[in-house]
Amino acid sequence: MDERKVIRVYVTKQALTSGIFEAEGKVSISSPEVIGIMKCGVYIKPDWHETKEGAIERAKVMRDKAIKSTERKLKKLKDMVIDETSIKELDKSN
């Protein structure tokens, strides 16, 4: 008999694409940072939270990191020189 209690959690793994979702799951006895959610899968912290506030804070951090990464990529693209000097010979040694 499974004696793990069911708890309500907030999953942030796909927060930037699908949003935060609320579900019920069971925490692993041997690894308390792991939770199993019926029909959804297994999640490892920091991808799940016991409070809405914790989930929202994590999603904000994820968003801020994604913005910084996108800004770096955009700068790299804007700084990229594309002209005759950017054409390279195909390496035929492979």
N, C-alpha and C positions, 0 to 999 in steps of 0.2 A: 504494500500500500504506500502511495506517495504522500508523505507527511509534510511536504513543503507547502507553505501557505501561499495563496494567490494574492498578489498585490497589484495595485493600479500603478502604471508607469507611463512615462511620456518619452517616446522614441524620437531622437533627433538625427538619426543616421542620414535620412533623406530630406532634412529640413529645408535645404536650399532649392530642392527640385519639387518635392511633394508636400512639404510642410511637416510640422510636428504632428505625430499621431499618438493618441491615447489608447492604451490597451491594458489587458490584465495578463500577467505572466507569473511564472514561478522562478525564483532565484535558485541557482545551482547550490547544492549543499557543499560541494567540494571547491567551488570557485564562486564566491559571493559577488564578484564583479560581472558574472554571466547570468543572463535571464533568458528563459525560453518563453516565447509567446505563441500560443496555439495558432496555427495556420499562417504565421508570419515569419517564424524562424527564431534564431538565437542572436542575441545582441550582447556586446561587451561594452562596459563603461569606457569612454564617456558617451556612448551612443544611446544611453537610456538614463532616465532620471526619475526620482520618486516624487518630485514636486514640479508643478507647472513653472514656477519661478526659475528653478534650475535649468529646465529645458529651454525656456525663453532666453536665459543668459547664455547658454551654450550656443543656441542658434545665432545670437547676435555676434558672438566671437567668430563663429564659422563664416557669417556674412562679411565681417570686417576683414578676415583673412582672404576671402575670395575677392573682395574689392581690391585689396592691395596687390594680389597676384595678377588680377586683370589689368590694373594700372601699370604694373611692370611690363606685362606683355604688350600693352598698347604703346608704351614708350619705346620698347624694343622695335616694334613695327614701324613707328613713326621715324625712328632714327635709322632704319635700314636703308642702305643705299642700293637702289636697283637701277643699274645702267650697264654699259658694256663691260665694266670691270667686274661685275657680279656673275658673268658667264664663266663657267668652269668646264674644263675638259673632262669627259667621262673616263673614269679609271677602268681600263680594259684588262687589268691584271687578274681579276677575280674569275 
